[in-house]
Amino acid sequence: MLFVSLAIVSIYAVFILTCLVGWLRNRSFTGNSVQKTDITLSLIVCCKNEEKRLSGLLASIEGQIEAIDEVVFASDHSTDSTESILNAFARQYSNITVFATEDNGKKNALREAIAKTNSDYILCTDADCILPDGYLNRVKQFLSSRLPDLMIGAVKYTDDGSTFGRLQALDFASLAATTAGAALAGCPIMCNGANLAFGRDVWEKAKGDLVDDERSGDDMFLMHSIKKSGGTISFLKSPEAFVETAPARTLADFLEQRKRWASKSRHYTDPQTIAVAILVALVNVSVIISIAAAFCDVRFLLVFVLKLIIDCCLLIPFLFFSRQRHLVKFILPLSIIYPFYTILTVILSTCGRYRWKEQ
């Protein structure tokens, strides 16, 4: 059993090393070489009952509103004051549109919102996010210089000062590091709809591949469609281009979120994404078994130690780059509990429906 576990960890090490090489060999995008931005860009935000979360996003957009050609807010049958807040904000600027969607669900809201735009590229974020200063201009510079079919951007959790929040931030950073490294290595396997941009022509071809049977996952299914058609996918590597969002407030919210993420994986068709998902599951199962077996044979701890070292090779450089170095001290405790709740959420995702936010 020890040999099998070490073999699985060895394969995992090859994958993480590939991500690390992809991360290190690509320099951070500064935008200094971009003389002009000759593409047009629309920002899309789909909202549903977000009155308590909108203030941060609107404030971050307001400071850079001139850098974007148009902003479209789609209210997906909100029953609170979301539309009132958005309409009041839109009245201050000529390039902002707010509308109520006809059909239900985020994917339909996304389709209806994009249909109202005229730009070359579409940039998406979420209502509970905060855009960093200069972000919109940096995205426009990146798209103008690279002209990708899909731009994957980075997302991180805001620091709420709590241990639970910081553990979530570290967990999320591990996903973000893998997302970045794999994409920069030429094998994108994940993306996040809170920081995602794509060409209009690409959208028209891929908008029917969003798997409407699954409520979430528009970002991943879009990426898989573009990847399958041979489209170019680029990652925006810049410490100034991290979109921020808040961690879950409670353990129940956290587990529901992870269940939602895991549930959409049953519809994945991309071989690389599926292979990595299986590999990560096998590694976590191996770590759990090894921790239990270590009570009888201490040599099994080698599996845990090796995985910890491998993860640190990619995670620590990413934390310094994303200005989250304060999270390094949480790597060891998270490494102990991570395999258990990861496997738990996979099991829970197959046993019933999930709740999507408090709406």
Secondary structure by P-SEA (a helix, b strand, c coil): caaaaaaaaaaaaaaaaaaaaaaaacccccccccccccbbbbbbbbbccccccaaaaaaaaaaccccccbbbbbbcccccaaaaaaaaaaaacccbbbbbbccccaaaaaaaaaaaccccbbbbbccccccccaaaaaaaaaaaaccccbbbbbbbbcccccaaaaaaaaaaaaaaaaaaaaaaacccccccccbbbbbaaaaaacccccccccccaaaaaaaaaaaaabbbbbbbcccccbbbbbccccaaaaaaaaaaaaaaccccccaaaaaaaaaaaaaaaaaaaaaaacccccccaaaaaaaaaaaaacaaaaaaaacccccccaaaaaaaaaaaaaaaaaaaaacbbbbcccc
